[in-house]
Amino acid sequence: MADPSTATAPACPGPDPDPRPPAMRLPAGSVDCHSHVFGPVDRYPYVANRGYTPPDASLADYRRMLATMGFDRAVIVQPSVLGTDNRATMDAVAAMGGAFRAVVVVDPSISDAELRALDAGGARGVRFNLNNPGGLPLEAVEAVARRIAPLGWHLQFFADLNLRPELVEVMRRQPVPVVIDHMGHLRPERGLDDPGARAMLALLGEGTAWVKVSGAYRCSSADIPYRDTTEIARALIAAAPDRVVFGTDWPHPDYRRPMPNDGDLVDLFNEWVPDAEQRRRILVDNPARLYRF
């Protein structure tokens, strides 16, 4: 079904359809901690207030990528284009019989019964996407945090901390753990002395915040394989080795430079983390704690 709002929300490309295996085998039980599913749009319609219109990215296609990379488990993150309608995300999790978890988007007015149902279905956190239309407003953070605290969930933030370092203080005062996705969108050319980078590293060092070393291609100023992100990624890992996870960000929505192959991204992660025990911690042990696998 054609989407009548496409004219105001430009179409974005889909992922590389031919994922290649990484050079190094991932450890058993590895978790892809950041991904999305889209479509079919007639079943899971997009909100009118959105920044992009993705093509369908099916669970079957995603499972093929996971198998090629060597991931056994995954976390589906509710994208901004679906607003608070979590059906596509939760249906994908339900189809995988315990191998998937979810990060959802909910309004503060959601009922306790609805929250409990999401928790039983595998939801473990709520995302605040502050970079794209369609996400929850920052003003809702405290109210949402109070609602999810009894469930042991976390708040996940997608924000550019180079541009908005003051957000770190918002994260610091929450009553639940926070997870910063896509490396805080820190730009390599701004370095680790940038106020946003310093604030983020300080927060990680305090012992409650987590970070996803995902979305390197979104931060990088270089071409594939985005090696200019190595210093940032290693600094984040060193700051919170027990509170860092990795994600592919498949199917890489709203990205308009040359599309990475997911094998490129996994190979880059393996370069960032040459120690096998540390790789296992990030790919297996840390996700098991955060998402309660």
Buried (B, 14 or more C-beta within 10 A) or exposed (E): EEBEBEEEBEEBBBBBEEBBBBEBEBBEBBBBBBBBBBBEBEEBBBBEBBBBBBBEBBBEBBBBBBEBBBBBBBBBBBBBBBBBBBEBBBBBBEEBEEBBBBBBBBEBEBEEEEBEEBBEBBBBBBBBBBBBBBBBEBEBBBEBBEBBBEBEBBBBBBBBBBEBBEBBEBBBEBEBBBBBBBBBBBBBEBEBEBEBBBBBBEBBEEEBBBBBBBBBBBBBEBEBBBBBBBBBBBBBBEBBBEBBBBBBBBBBBBBEEEBBBBBBBBBBBBBBBEEEEBBBBBBBBBBBEBBEB
